[in-house]
Amino acid sequence: DQAKKWASEYIADLKPRLGDLFSTNYEMNFLKVLLGLPIENHSFKIEGLQAIRLLVFADKDPLGYDLIKEIAEVNKSANLPVPALLVDAYSKIEAGTWKRPKRPGGKKKNGARDLIFLYMADHLLRHFKLSLGRNEGSVEGTNVCDIVAGAFKEAGYTIGDPNNNPDITG
């Protein structure tokens, strides 16, 4: 019961921010922070390993592809050059020869949600004597996965239901 209470309270505290956390904009801002870029779009300077990391990421994830496009367009509109290591990639994007990749994990992948889930699971495993998942002798709702899923469900977001797309900005 204490584990369920903790999980419910944790998600209840996050609920006002879940809409932002689960949005692509949040993920884009997080990517910018990881690359050391400003979140505000006045202009961008990216070179060396940061630019190479972005190019590798953009080859497999649409978020990186979109960021290359954003960097180039923002710099061009500010009469600044497209960062040297991104010039070729951006010209391929503009020419349509580099197609935007599909999101790994499908449309429903959400890194922020998954990170919250993993944090909660780790906390519950470390602080409560619970098993990670169900086994033959366990009662539903008494393991970490059920507790975390239950807390998300209370917040209006069902984990594992691909047809569930509720408004969680509530």
DSSP file with accessible surface (Angstrom, degrees, kcal/mol):
  #  RESIDUE AA STRUCTURE BP1 BP2  ACC     N-H-->O    O-->H-N    N-H-->O    O-->H-N    TCO  KAPPA ALPHA  PHI   PSI    X-CA   Y-CA   Z-CA
    1    1 A D     >        0   0  163      0, 0.0     4,-2.3     0, 0.0     5,-0.1   0.000 360.0 360.0 360.0 -37.9    0.0    0.0    0.0
    2    2 A Q  H  >  +     0   0  128      2,-0.2     4,-2.6     1,-0.2     5,-0.2   0.885 360.0  51.1 -65.6 -37.7    2.9    2.4    0.8
    3    3 A A  H  > S+     0   0    6      2,-0.2     4,-2.5     1,-0.2    -1,-0.2   0.922 110.9  47.7 -65.2 -43.2    4.4    1.7   -2.7
    4    4 A K  H  > S+     0   0   88      2,-0.2     4,-2.7     1,-0.2     5,-0.2   0.909 111.8  51.1 -63.1 -40.9    1.1    2.4   -4.4
    5    5 A K  H  X S+     0   0  107     -4,-2.3     4,-2.6     2,-0.2     5,-0.2   0.940 110.7  48.2 -62.2 -46.3    0.7    5.6   -2.4
    6    6 A W  H  X S+     0   0   51     -4,-2.6     4,-2.6     2,-0.2    -2,-0.2   0.940 113.4  47.2 -59.7 -48.0    4.2    6.8   -3.3
    7    7 A A  H  X S+     0   0    0     -4,-2.5     4,-2.4     1,-0.2     5,-0.3   0.925 113.0  48.4 -62.1 -43.5    3.6    6.0   -7.0
    8    8 A S  H  X S+     0   0   27     -4,-2.7     4,-2.5     1,-0.2    -1,-0.2   0.921 114.0  46.3 -63.5 -43.1    0.2    7.8   -7.1
    9    9 A E  H  X S+     0   0   90     -4,-2.6     4,-2.4    -5,-0.2    -1,-0.2   0.893 110.6  53.4 -67.9 -37.4    1.6   10.8   -5.3
   10   10 A Y  H  X S+     0   0   58     -4,-2.6     4,-1.6    -5,-0.2    -2,-0.2   0.951 113.7  41.3 -62.3 -48.8    4.7   10.9   -7.6
   11   11 A I  H  X S+     0   0    2     -4,-2.4     4,-2.1     1,-0.2    -2,-0.2   0.899 112.0  56.0 -67.1 -38.8    2.5   10.9  -10.8
   12   12 A A  H  < S+     0   0   59     -4,-2.5    -1,-0.2    -5,-0.3    -2,-0.2   0.912 107.8  49.4 -59.9 -39.8    0.0   13.4   -9.2
   13   13 A D  H  < S+     0   0  119     -4,-2.4    -1,-0.2     1,-0.2    -2,-0.2   0.858 116.2  42.6 -66.0 -34.8    2.9   15.8   -8.6
   14   14 A L  H >X S+     0   0   12     -4,-1.6     3,-2.4    -5,-0.2     4,-0.9   0.725  89.6  91.6 -81.0 -23.0    4.0   15.4  -12.2
   15   15 A K  H >X S+     0   0   67     -4,-2.1     3,-1.1     1,-0.3     4,-0.6   0.833  79.8  56.4 -49.0 -43.5    0.5   15.5  -13.7
   16   16 A P  H 34 S+     0   0  100      0, 0.0    -1,-0.3     0, 0.0     4,-0.2   0.806 117.5  37.3 -60.3 -22.5    0.5   19.3  -14.3
   17   17 A R  H <> S+     0   0  137     -3,-2.4     4,-2.9    -4,-0.2     5,-0.2   0.460  88.9  94.6-105.0  -4.1    3.7   18.8  -16.4
   18   18 A L  H <X S+     0   0    0     -3,-1.1     4,-2.6    -4,-0.9   151,-0.2   0.894  82.1  55.7 -59.1 -39.8    2.9   15.5  -18.1
   19   19 A G  H  < S+     0   0   16     -4,-0.6    -1,-0.2   149,-0.4     4,-0.2   0.932 113.7  40.8 -57.5 -44.8    1.5   17.2  -21.2
   20   20 A D  H >4 S+     0   0  115     -4,-0.2     3,-1.2     1,-0.2     6,-0.5   0.913 114.8  51.5 -68.6 -43.4    4.8   19.1  -21.7
   21   21 A L  H 3< S+     0   0   24     -4,-2.9    91,-0.3     1,-0.3    -2,-0.2   0.849 111.9  46.9 -63.2 -33.5    7.0   16.1  -20.7
   22   22 A F  T 3< S+     0   0   27     -4,-2.6    -1,-0.3    -5,-0.2     2,-0.2   0.400  94.7 102.5 -89.3   3.6    5.2   13.9  -23.2
   23   23 A S  S <> S-     0   0   35     -3,-1.2     4,-1.7    -4,-0.2     3,-0.2  -0.541  77.1-127.0 -90.5 155.1    5.4   16.4  -26.1
   24   24 A T  H  > S+     0   0   77      1,-0.2     4,-2.9     2,-0.2     5,-0.2   0.851 110.3  62.8 -63.1 -33.6    7.8   16.4  -29.0
   25   25 A N  H  > S+     0   0  107      1,-0.2     4,-2.7     2,-0.2    -1,-0.2   0.919 102.6  48.8 -59.8 -42.8    8.7   20.0  -28.1
   26   26 A Y  H  > S+     0   0   90     -6,-0.5     4,-2.6     2,-0.2    -1,-0.2   0.932 111.7  48.9 -61.5 -45.7   10.0   18.8  -24.7
   27   27 A E  H  X S+     0   0   20     -4,-1.7     4,-2.4     2,-0.2    -2,-0.2   0.906 111.3  50.3 -62.4 -38.5   12.0   16.1  -26.4
   28   28 A M  H  X S+     0   0   16     -4,-2.9     4,-2.5     2,-0.2    -2,-0.2   0.936 111.3  48.1 -65.3 -44.0   13.4   18.6  -28.9
   29   29 A N  H  X S+     0   0   35     -4,-2.7     4,-2.4     1,-0.2    -2,-0.2   0.905 110.7  51.7 -62.8 -39.4   14.4   21.0  -26.1
   30   30 A F  H  X S+     0   0  102     -4,-2.6     4,-2.6     2,-0.2    -1,-0.2   0.922 109.0  50.4 -62.9 -42.2   16.0   18.1  -24.3
   31   31 A L  H  X S+     0   0   18     -4,-2.4     4,-1.9     1,-0.2    -2,-0.2   0.925 109.6  51.2 -61.4 -42.6   18.0   17.2  -27.4
   32   32 A K  H  <>S+     0   0    5     -4,-2.5     5,-3.3     1,-0.2     4,-0.4   0.919 110.3  48.9 -61.1 -42.5   19.1   20.8  -27.7
   33   33 A V  H ><5S+     0   0   86     -4,-2.4     3,-1.3     3,-0.2    -2,-0.2   0.929 109.2  52.4 -63.1 -44.8   20.3   20.8  -24.1
   34   34 A L  H 3<5S+     0   0  116     -4,-2.6    -1,-0.2     1,-0.3    -2,-0.2   0.860 113.0  45.0 -59.5 -34.2   22.2   17.5  -24.7
   35   35 A L  T 3<5S-     0   0   11     -4,-1.9    -1,-0.3    -5,-0.2    -2,-0.2   0.449 116.3-115.0 -88.8  -2.4   24.0   19.1  -27.6
   36   36 A G  T < 5 +     0   0   57     -3,-1.3    -3,-0.2    -4,-0.4    -2,-0.1   0.787  67.5 142.7  74.9  27.4   24.7   22.3  -25.8
   37   37 A L      < -     0   0   11     -5,-3.3    -1,-0.2    -6,-0.2     2,-0.1  -0.690  57.0-102.5 -98.3 154.2   22.4   24.4  -28.0
   38   38 A P        -     0   0   64      0, 0.0    -1,-0.1     0, 0.0    -5,-0.0  -0.457  19.2-143.4 -71.3 146.0   20.2   27.3  -27.0
   39   39 A I  S    S+     0   0   69     -2,-0.1     2,-0.1     2,-0.1    -7,-0.0   0.890  83.2  80.2 -76.0 -38.7   16.5   26.4  -26.7
   40   40 A E  S    S-     0   0  127      1,-0.1     2,-1.1    -3,-0.0     3,-0.5  -0.458  86.1-129.7 -68.9 140.6   15.5   29.8  -28.0
   41   41 A N        +     0   0   76      1,-0.2     3,-0.1    -2,-0.1    -1,-0.1  -0.352  68.5 118.3 -96.1  58.0   15.8   30.0  -31.8
   42   42 A H  S    S-     0   0  143     -2,-1.1     2,-0.3     1,-0.4    -1,-0.2   0.908  89.5 -41.8 -84.4 -46.3   17.8   33.1  -32.4
   43   43 A S        -     0   0   46     -3,-0.5    -1,-0.4    34,-0.0     2,-0.4  -0.933  56.3-130.8-172.2 163.6   20.7   31.3  -34.1
   44   44 A F        -     0   0    7     27,-0.3     2,-0.5    -2,-0.3    -7,-0.1  -0.973   9.5-169.0-130.0 140.2   22.7   28.2  -33.6
   45   45 A K        +     0   0  159     -2,-0.4     2,-0.4    38,-0.1    37,-0.0  -0.990  23.1 158.5-123.7 116.9   26.4   27.4  -33.6
   46   46 A I        +     0   0    4     -2,-0.5    39,-0.3    -9,-0.1     2,-0.3  -0.989   7.3 146.6-141.4 130.3   27.2   23.7  -33.7
   47   47 A E    >>  +     0   0  116     -2,-0.4     3,-1.0    37,-0.1     4,-0.9  -0.901  42.5  15.1-149.9 176.5   30.4   22.1  -34.8
   48   48 A G  H 3> S-     0   0   36     -2,-0.3     4,-2.2     1,-0.2     3,-0.3  -0.149 121.8  -5.0  57.2-138.3   32.8   19.2  -34.1
   49   49 A L  H 3> S+     0   0  117      1,-0.2     4,-3.0     2,-0.2    -1,-0.2   0.826 132.4  58.7 -62.0 -34.2   31.6   16.2  -32.2
   50   50 A Q  H <> S+     0   0   67     -3,-1.0     4,-2.2     2,-0.2    -1,-0.2   0.935 109.0  44.3 -60.4 -46.6   28.2   17.8  -31.4
   51   51 A A  H  X S+     0   0    0     -4,-0.9     4,-2.5    -3,-0.3    -2,-0.2   0.904 113.7  50.3 -65.4 -40.1   27.4   18.2  -35.1
   52   52 A I  H  X S+     0   0   83     -4,-2.2     4,-2.5     2,-0.2     5,-0.2   0.927 110.0  50.7 -64.9 -42.8   28.6   14.7  -35.8
   53   53 A R  H  X S+     0   0  148     -4,-3.0     4,-2.6     1,-0.2    -1,-0.2   0.914 110.6  49.9 -59.2 -43.3   26.4   13.3  -33.0
   54   54 A L  H  X S+     0   0    1     -4,-2.2     4,-3.1    -5,-0.2    -2,-0.2   0.928 109.9  50.2 -62.7 -43.7   23.5   15.2  -34.4
   55   55 A L  H  X S+     0   0   46     -4,-2.5     4,-1.2     2,-0.2    -2,-0.2   0.918 112.4  46.5 -61.9 -42.4   24.1   13.8  -37.9
   56   56 A V  H  X S+     0   0   92     -4,-2.5     4,-0.6     2,-0.2     3,-0.3   0.931 115.6  46.2 -65.3 -44.5   24.3   10.3  -36.6
   57   57 A F  H >X S+     0   0   75     -4,-2.6     4,-2.0     1,-0.2     3,-1.5   0.921 109.3  55.0 -63.1 -43.7   21.2   10.7  -34.5
   58   58 A A  H 3< S+     0   0    0     -4,-3.1     7,-0.3     6,-0.3    -1,-0.2   0.761  96.7  65.7 -64.8 -24.1   19.3   12.4  -37.4
   59   59 A D  H 3< S+     0   0   91     -4,-1.2    -1,-0.3    -3,-0.3    -2,-0.2   0.786 118.3  23.1 -67.9 -23.8   19.9    9.4  -39.6
   60   60 A K  H << S+     0   0  141     -3,-1.5    -2,-0.2    -4,-0.6    -1,-0.2   0.578 121.1  51.6-118.4 -15.6   17.8    7.2  -37.4
   61   61 A D    >X  -     0   0    7     -4,-2.0     4,-1.6    42,-0.1     3,-0.6  -0.986  64.8-142.5-132.5 131.8   15.4    9.6  -35.5
   62   62 A P  H 3> S+     0   0    5      0, 0.0     4,-3.0     0, 0.0     5,-0.2   0.770  99.2  66.8 -64.1 -23.1   13.1   12.3  -37.0
   63   63 A L  H 3> S+     0   0   11      2,-0.2     4,-1.9     1,-0.2     5,-0.1   0.931 103.9  43.6 -63.2 -43.9   13.8   14.6  -34.0
   64   64 A G  H <> S+     0   0    0     -3,-0.6     4,-2.3    -7,-0.3    -6,-0.3   0.903 112.9  52.3 -66.6 -41.0   17.5   15.0  -35.1
   65   65 A Y  H  X S+     0   0   20     -4,-1.6     4,-2.0    -7,-0.3    -2,-0.2   0.942 110.7  48.0 -58.4 -47.0   16.4   15.4  -38.7
   66   66 A D  H  X S+     0   0   43     -4,-3.0     4,-2.7     1,-0.2    -1,-0.2   0.859 109.1  53.9 -64.1 -35.1   14.0   18.1  -37.7
   67   67 A L  H  X S+     0   0    0     -4,-1.9     4,-3.0     2,-0.2     5,-0.2   0.910 105.9  51.7 -69.4 -38.5   16.7   19.8  -35.6
   68   68 A I  H  X S+     0   0    0     -4,-2.3     4,-2.4     1,-0.2     5,-0.2   0.950 112.6  46.7 -59.2 -46.3   19.1   20.0  -38.5
   69   69 A K  H  X S+     0   0   84     -4,-2.0     4,-2.6     1,-0.2     5,-0.2   0.928 113.3  48.4 -61.5 -45.1   16.4   21.6  -40.6
   70   70 A E  H  X S+     0   0   38     -4,-2.7     4,-2.8     2,-0.2     5,-0.3   0.930 110.8  50.3 -62.0 -46.4   15.5   24.0  -37.7
   71   71 A I  H  X S+     0   0    0     -4,-3.0     4,-2.4     1,-0.2   -27,-0.3   0.942 113.8  45.0 -57.4 -49.2   19.2   25.0  -37.2
   72   72 A A  H  X S+     0   0    0     -4,-2.4     4,-2.6    -5,-0.2    -2,-0.2   0.933 115.9  45.4 -63.3 -45.8   19.7   25.7  -40.9
   73   73 A E  H  X S+     0   0   87     -4,-2.6     4,-2.4    -5,-0.2    -2,-0.2   0.893 113.2  49.3 -68.8 -39.1   16.5   27.7  -41.4
   74   74 A V  H  X S+     0   0   19     -4,-2.8     4,-1.4    -5,-0.2    -1,-0.2   0.938 113.7  46.3 -65.0 -45.5   16.9   29.7  -38.2
   75   75 A N  H  <>S+     0   0    5     -4,-2.4     5,-3.4    -5,-0.3     3,-0.3   0.919 112.2  50.6 -64.1 -42.2   20.5   30.6  -39.1
   76   76 A K  H ><5S+     0   0   94     -4,-2.6     3,-1.7     1,-0.2    -1,-0.2   0.917 109.1  50.9 -61.6 -42.1   19.5   31.5  -42.7
   77   77 A S  H 3<5S+     0   0   95     -4,-2.4    -1,-0.2     1,-0.3    -2,-0.2   0.773 109.9  50.8 -69.0 -22.1   16.7   33.7  -41.5
   78   78 A A  T 3<5S-     0   0   43     -4,-1.4    -1,-0.3    -3,-0.3    -2,-0.2   0.255 119.6-112.8 -93.8  11.9   19.2   35.5  -39.2
   79   79 A N  T < 5S+     0   0  154     -3,-1.7    -3,-0.2     1,-0.2    -2,-0.1   0.850  77.0 129.5  57.6  37.0   21.6   35.9  -42.2
   80   80 A L      < -     0   0   75     -5,-3.4    -1,-0.2    -6,-0.1    -2,-0.1  -0.859  63.2 -97.8-115.7 155.1   24.1   33.6  -40.6
   81   81 A P        -     0   0  103      0, 0.0     3,-0.1     0, 0.0    -1,-0.0  -0.347  35.1-107.3 -71.8 153.3   25.7   30.6  -42.3
   82   82 A V        -     0   0   26      1,-0.1     5,-0.2    -7,-0.1   -10,-0.1  -0.603  55.7 -89.6 -69.8 133.4   24.4   27.0  -41.9
   83   83 A P    >>  -     0   0   15      0, 0.0     3,-2.2     0, 0.0     4,-0.8  -0.243  39.4-119.3 -50.2 136.0   27.0   25.3  -39.6
   84   84 A A  G >4 S+     0   0   89      1,-0.3     3,-0.9     2,-0.2     4,-0.5   0.827 109.9  50.9 -51.3 -44.2   29.6   23.8  -41.9
   85   85 A L  G 34 S+     0   0   80    -39,-0.3     4,-0.3     1,-0.2    -1,-0.3   0.645 112.6  48.0 -73.3 -10.9   29.1   20.2  -40.9
   86   86 A L  G <> S+     0   0    0     -3,-2.2     4,-2.9   -40,-0.2     5,-0.2   0.502  85.1  90.4-103.7  -6.4   25.4   20.4  -41.5
   87   87 A V  H <X S+     0   0   73     -3,-0.9     4,-2.5    -4,-0.8     5,-0.2   0.934  90.0  44.4 -57.2 -50.1   25.5   22.1  -44.9
   88   88 A D  H  > S+     0   0   97     -4,-0.5     4,-2.0     1,-0.2    -1,-0.2   0.931 114.8  48.7 -62.9 -44.6   25.5   18.8  -46.9
   89   89 A A  H  > S+     0   0    7     -4,-0.3     4,-2.1     1,-0.2    -1,-0.2   0.929 112.5  48.2 -62.0 -44.5   22.8   17.3  -44.7
   90   90 A Y  H  X S+     0   0   13     -4,-2.9     4,-3.0     1,-0.2     5,-0.2   0.902 108.5  53.6 -66.5 -37.9   20.6   20.3  -45.1
   91   91 A S  H  X S+     0   0   51     -4,-2.5     4,-2.2    -5,-0.2     6,-0.2   0.893 109.6  49.3 -64.8 -34.0   21.0   20.5  -48.8
   92   92 A K  H  X>S+     0   0   89     -4,-2.0     5,-1.6     2,-0.2     6,-1.5   0.883 111.0  49.8 -69.5 -36.7   19.9   16.9  -49.0
   93   93 A I  H ><5S+     0   0   13     -4,-2.1     3,-0.8     2,-0.2    -2,-0.2   0.953 112.7  46.5 -64.3 -47.9   16.9   17.7  -46.9
   94   94 A E  H 3<5S+     0   0  115     -4,-3.0    -2,-0.2     1,-0.2    -1,-0.2   0.878 113.3  49.0 -61.7 -39.0   16.0   20.7  -49.1
   95   95 A A  H 3<5S-     0   0   73     -4,-2.2    -1,-0.2    -5,-0.2    -2,-0.2   0.611 110.5-122.4 -77.5 -12.6   16.5   18.6  -52.3
   96   96 A G  T <<5S+     0   0   30     -4,-0.8    -3,-0.2    -3,-0.8    -4,-0.1   0.602  81.8 116.1  81.5  11.4   14.3   15.8  -50.9
   97   97 A T      < +     0   0  105     -5,-1.6     2,-0.6    -6,-0.2    -4,-0.2   0.618  68.7  58.6 -88.5 -13.9   17.1   13.2  -51.3
   98   98 A W  S    S-     0   0   39     -6,-1.5     2,-0.2    -9,-0.1    -1,-0.2  -0.954  82.4-153.4-114.1 109.4   17.3   12.6  -47.6
   99   99 A K        -     0   0  151     -2,-0.6    -6,-0.1     1,-0.1    -2,-0.0  -0.577  26.5-100.4 -83.3 146.2   13.9   11.5  -46.3
  100  100 A R        -     0   0  128     -2,-0.2    -1,-0.1    -7,-0.1   -41,-0.1  -0.448  45.2-123.2 -64.0 124.6   12.8   12.1  -42.7
  101  101 A P        -     0   0   22      0, 0.0     2,-0.2     0, 0.0   -41,-0.1  -0.287  22.6-106.4 -70.3 157.6   13.3    8.8  -40.8
  102  102 A K        -     0   0  190    -41,-0.1     3,-0.0     1,-0.1     5,-0.0  -0.539  44.1 -94.6 -78.6 151.2   10.5    7.0  -39.0
  103  103 A R    >   -     0   0   50     -2,-0.2     3,-1.8   -42,-0.1   -42,-0.1  -0.477  40.4-116.3 -68.6 127.5   10.6    7.2  -35.3
  104  104 A P  T 3  S+     0   0   57      0, 0.0    -1,-0.1     0, 0.0     5,-0.1  -0.404 101.8  24.7 -63.8 138.3   12.3    4.2  -33.7
  105  105 A G  T 3  S-     0   0   74     -2,-0.1     3,-0.3     3,-0.1    -2,-0.1   0.469 121.3 -92.7  87.2   0.1    9.8    2.3  -31.6
  106  106 A G    X   -     0   0   38     -3,-1.8     3,-1.4     1,-0.2     0, 0.0  -0.180  59.7 -49.8  85.6-179.8    6.8    3.5  -33.6
  107  107 A K  T 3  S+     0   0  204      1,-0.3    -1,-0.2     3,-0.0    -2,-0.0   0.799 130.9  57.5 -61.9 -32.9    4.5    6.5  -33.1
  108  108 A K  T 3  S+     0   0   84     -3,-0.3    -1,-0.3     2,-0.0    -2,-0.1   0.473  75.0 121.0 -84.3  -0.4    3.8    5.7  -29.4
  109  109 A K    <   +     0   0   74     -3,-1.4     2,-0.3    -6,-0.1    -3,-0.1  -0.402  36.1 177.2 -62.9 136.7    7.4    5.8  -28.3
  110  110 A N     >  -     0   0   15      1,-0.1     4,-2.5    -2,-0.1     5,-0.2  -0.832  18.7-168.9-146.2 104.4    7.9    8.4  -25.7
  111  111 A G  H  > S+     0   0   30     -2,-0.3     4,-2.4     1,-0.2     5,-0.2   0.875  89.6  51.5 -61.8 -39.6   11.4    8.8  -24.1
  112  112 A A  H  > S+     0   0   11    -91,-0.3     4,-2.4     2,-0.2    -1,-0.2   0.945 111.8  46.4 -65.4 -45.5   10.2   11.1  -21.3
  113  113 A R  H  > S+     0   0   33      1,-0.2     4,-2.7     2,-0.2    -2,-0.2   0.938 113.5  49.6 -60.8 -44.1    7.4    8.7  -20.3
  114  114 A D  H  X S+     0   0   60     -4,-2.5     4,-2.7     1,-0.2    -1,-0.2   0.888 109.7  51.2 -64.1 -38.3    9.8    5.7  -20.4
  115  115 A L  H  X S+     0   0  112     -4,-2.4     4,-2.6     2,-0.2    -1,-0.2   0.922 110.9  48.0 -64.8 -42.3   12.3    7.6  -18.3
  116  116 A I  H  X S+     0   0   16     -4,-2.4     4,-2.7     2,-0.2     5,-0.2   0.933 111.8  50.8 -62.3 -44.7    9.6    8.4  -15.7
  117  117 A F  H  X S+     0   0   41     -4,-2.7     4,-2.7     1,-0.2    -2,-0.2   0.938 112.0  46.4 -58.1 -47.7    8.5    4.8  -15.7
  118  118 A L  H  X S+     0   0  113     -4,-2.7     4,-2.7     2,-0.2    -1,-0.2   0.897 111.6  51.1 -65.3 -40.1   12.1    3.5  -15.2
  119  119 A Y  H  X S+     0   0  101     -4,-2.6     4,-2.6     2,-0.2    -1,-0.2   0.944 112.5  46.4 -60.8 -46.7   12.8    6.0  -12.4
  120  120 A M  H  X S+     0   0    0     -4,-2.7     4,-2.8     2,-0.2     5,-0.2   0.923 112.3  50.1 -62.7 -43.3    9.6    5.0  -10.6
  121  121 A A  H  X S+     0   0    8     -4,-2.7     4,-2.6    -5,-0.2     5,-0.2   0.936 111.5  48.5 -61.5 -44.7   10.4    1.3  -11.1
  122  122 A D  H  X S+     0   0   77     -4,-2.7     4,-2.3     2,-0.2    -1,-0.2   0.934 112.4  48.7 -61.2 -45.4   13.9    1.8   -9.7
  123  123 A H  H  X S+     0   0   25     -4,-2.6     4,-2.3     1,-0.2     5,-0.2   0.935 112.8  47.3 -60.4 -46.6   12.7    3.7   -6.7
  124  124 A L  H  X S+     0   0    0     -4,-2.8     4,-1.8     1,-0.2     6,-0.2   0.890 112.1  49.8 -64.2 -39.6   10.0    1.1   -5.9
  125  125 A L  H  < S+     0   0   75     -4,-2.6     5,-0.2    -5,-0.2    -1,-0.2   0.892 115.4  43.5 -66.1 -37.6   12.5   -1.8   -6.2
  126  126 A R  H  < S+     0   0  147     -4,-2.3    -2,-0.2    -5,-0.2    -1,-0.2   0.823 123.5  33.4 -77.8 -31.4   15.0   -0.1   -4.0
  127  127 A H  H  < S+     0   0  105     -4,-2.3     2,-0.3    -5,-0.2    -2,-0.2   0.576 117.3  44.8-105.0 -12.0   12.6    1.1   -1.3
  128  128 A F  S  < S-     0   0   55     -4,-1.8     2,-1.7    -5,-0.2    -1,-0.1  -0.969  81.6-115.8-132.9 150.3    9.9   -1.6   -1.1
  129  129 A K        +     0   0  217     -2,-0.3     2,-0.3    -3,-0.0    -4,-0.1  -0.616  66.5 134.1 -87.3  83.0   10.2   -5.4   -1.1
  130  130 A L        -     0   0   47     -2,-1.7     2,-0.2    -6,-0.2    13,-0.1  -0.916  55.0-120.0-129.4 155.2    8.4   -6.0   -4.4
  131  131 A S        -     0   0   47     11,-0.5    13,-2.8    -2,-0.3    14,-0.2  -0.611  25.7-123.9 -89.1 157.4    9.0   -8.1   -7.5
  132  132 A L  S    S+     0   0   95     -2,-0.2    13,-2.4    11,-0.2     2,-0.2   0.936  85.4   1.7 -66.9 -46.2    9.5   -6.3  -10.8
  133  133 A G  S    S-     0   0   31     11,-0.2    11,-0.1    12,-0.1     2,-0.1  -0.716  90.2 -69.3-133.7-177.6    6.7   -8.2  -12.6
  134  134 A R        +     0   0  143     -2,-0.2     2,-0.3     9,-0.1    -1,-0.1  -0.412  41.2 179.7 -74.2 150.6    4.0  -10.8  -12.1
  135  135 A N    >   -     0   0   99     -2,-0.1     3,-1.4    -4,-0.0    -4,-0.0  -0.823  48.5 -84.7-135.9 179.4    4.7  -14.5  -11.5
  136  136 A E  T 3  S+     0   0  207     -2,-0.3    -2,-0.0     1,-0.3     0, 0.0   0.844 126.0  43.0 -56.6 -36.6    2.3  -17.4  -10.9
  137  137 A G  T 3  S+     0   0   72      2,-0.1    -1,-0.3    -3,-0.0     2,-0.2   0.503  93.7 101.6 -91.6  -1.7    2.0  -16.8   -7.1
  138  138 A S    <   -     0   0   32     -3,-1.4     2,-0.4     1,-0.0    -4,-0.1  -0.511  67.2-127.8 -89.3 154.4    1.6  -13.0   -7.2
  139  139 A V    >   -     0   0  101     -2,-0.2     3,-1.7     1,-0.1     4,-0.1  -0.768  38.5 -96.8 -94.7 138.8   -1.5  -11.0   -6.8
  140  140 A E  T 3  S+     0   0  146     -2,-0.4    -1,-0.1     1,-0.3     0, 0.0  -0.266 109.8  25.5 -55.6 136.4   -2.3   -8.4   -9.5
  141  141 A G  T 3  S+     0   0   15     -3,-0.0    -1,-0.3     2,-0.0  -137,-0.1   0.481  95.7  96.2  89.3   4.5   -1.2   -4.9   -8.4
  142  142 A T    <   +     0   0   61     -3,-1.7   -11,-0.5  -139,-0.0     2,-0.3   0.271  69.3  74.9-110.7  11.5    1.5   -6.1   -6.0
  143  143 A N  S  > S-     0   0    0    -13,-0.1     4,-2.3    -4,-0.1   -11,-0.2  -0.795  89.2-107.1-120.3 165.0    4.5   -5.8   -8.3
  144  144 A V  H  > S+     0   0    0    -13,-2.8     4,-2.8    -2,-0.3     5,-0.3   0.915 115.4  50.4 -57.8 -48.0    6.4   -2.8   -9.6
  145  145 A C  H  > S+     0   0   45    -13,-2.4     4,-2.6     1,-0.2    -1,-0.2   0.923 112.6  46.4 -61.8 -44.1    5.1   -2.8  -13.1
  146  146 A D  H  > S+     0   0   31    -14,-0.2     4,-2.5     2,-0.2    -1,-0.2   0.900 113.1  50.1 -64.1 -40.0    1.4   -3.0  -12.0
  147  147 A I  H  X S+     0   0   10     -4,-2.3     4,-2.2     2,-0.2    -2,-0.2   0.941 113.4  44.5 -65.5 -45.6    1.9   -0.3   -9.5
  148  148 A V  H  X S+     0   0    0     -4,-2.8     4,-2.3     2,-0.2     5,-0.2   0.942 114.6  48.8 -64.7 -46.0    3.6    2.1  -11.9
  149  149 A A  H  X S+     0   0   29     -4,-2.6     4,-2.5    -5,-0.3    10,-0.3   0.908 110.8  52.3 -60.0 -39.9    1.0    1.3  -14.6
  150  150 A G  H  X S+     0   0   29     -4,-2.5     4,-2.5    -5,-0.2    -1,-0.2   0.898 108.0  50.3 -63.2 -40.5   -1.8    1.9  -12.1
  151  151 A A  H  X S+     0   0    2     -4,-2.2     4,-1.4     2,-0.2    -1,-0.2   0.918 111.7  47.8 -65.4 -41.3   -0.4    5.3  -11.1
  152  152 A F  H  <>S+     0   0    0     -4,-2.3     5,-2.6     2,-0.2     4,-0.3   0.914 110.4  52.9 -63.4 -41.4   -0.2    6.3  -14.8
  153  153 A K  H ><5S+     0   0  140     -4,-2.5     3,-1.7     1,-0.2    -2,-0.2   0.919 105.8  53.0 -61.8 -42.5   -3.8    5.1  -15.3
  154  154 A E  H 3<5S+     0   0  137     -4,-2.5    -1,-0.2     1,-0.3    -2,-0.2   0.838 107.3  53.3 -59.3 -32.4   -5.0    7.2  -12.3
  155  155 A A  T 3<5S-     0   0    7     -4,-1.4    -1,-0.3     2,-0.2    -2,-0.2   0.490 127.9-100.3 -81.7  -4.6   -3.3   10.2  -14.0
  156  156 A G  T < 5S+     0   0   30     -3,-1.7     2,-0.4    -4,-0.3    -3,-0.2   0.639  91.7 105.5  98.0  15.3   -5.3    9.4  -17.3
  157  157 A Y      < -     0   0   25     -5,-2.6     2,-0.6    -6,-0.1    -2,-0.2  -0.943  55.5-152.4-133.7 113.7   -2.6    7.7  -19.2
  158  158 A T    >   -     0   0   40     -2,-0.4     3,-0.9    -5,-0.1     2,-0.3  -0.750  13.1-140.1 -91.4 119.6   -2.7    3.9  -19.7
  159  159 A I  T 3  S+     0   0   44     -2,-0.6    -6,-0.0   -10,-0.3   -10,-0.0  -0.579  84.1  16.1 -74.6 135.0    0.7    2.2  -20.2
  160  160 A G  T 3  S+     0   0   75     -2,-0.3    -1,-0.2     1,-0.2     3,-0.1   0.449  90.4 115.6  86.6  -0.1    0.7   -0.5  -22.8
  161  161 A D    X   -     0   0   62     -3,-0.9     3,-1.6     1,-0.1    -1,-0.2  -0.859  44.6-169.3-104.4 100.1   -2.5    0.4  -24.5
  162  162 A P  T 3  S+     0   0   88      0, 0.0    -1,-0.1     0, 0.0    -2,-0.0   0.727  86.2  53.2 -65.1 -17.7   -1.6    1.4  -28.1
  163  163 A N  T 3  S+     0   0  149     -3,-0.1     2,-0.6     2,-0.0    -2,-0.0   0.558  87.0  97.9 -91.1  -7.6   -5.2    2.7  -28.7
  164  164 A N    <   +     0   0   39     -3,-1.6    -3,-0.1    -6,-0.2    -4,-0.1  -0.707  34.0 153.3 -88.1 119.6   -5.2    5.0  -25.6
  165  165 A N        +     0   0  126     -2,-0.6    -1,-0.1    -8,-0.0    -8,-0.1  -0.445  21.0 171.9-139.2  61.5   -4.3    8.6  -26.4
  166  166 A P        -     0   0   43      0, 0.0     2,-0.9     0, 0.0    -2,-0.0  -0.234  44.7-100.1 -73.6 164.7   -6.0   10.6  -23.7
  167  167 A D        +     0   0  125      1,-0.1     3,-0.4     2,-0.0  -148,-0.0  -0.757  43.3 175.3 -80.7 109.1   -5.6   14.3  -23.1
  168  168 A I        +     0   0   13     -2,-0.9  -149,-0.4     1,-0.2  -150,-0.2   0.265  57.9  90.2-102.2  10.8   -3.2   14.2  -20.2
  169  169 A T              0   0   87   -151,-0.2    -1,-0.2     1,-0.1  -149,-0.1   0.699 360.0 360.0 -78.5 -15.8   -2.7   18.0  -19.9
  170  170 A G              0   0   88     -3,-0.4    -1,-0.1   -15,-0.1    -2,-0.1   0.795 360.0 360.0 -11.6 360.0   -5.6   18.0  -17.4
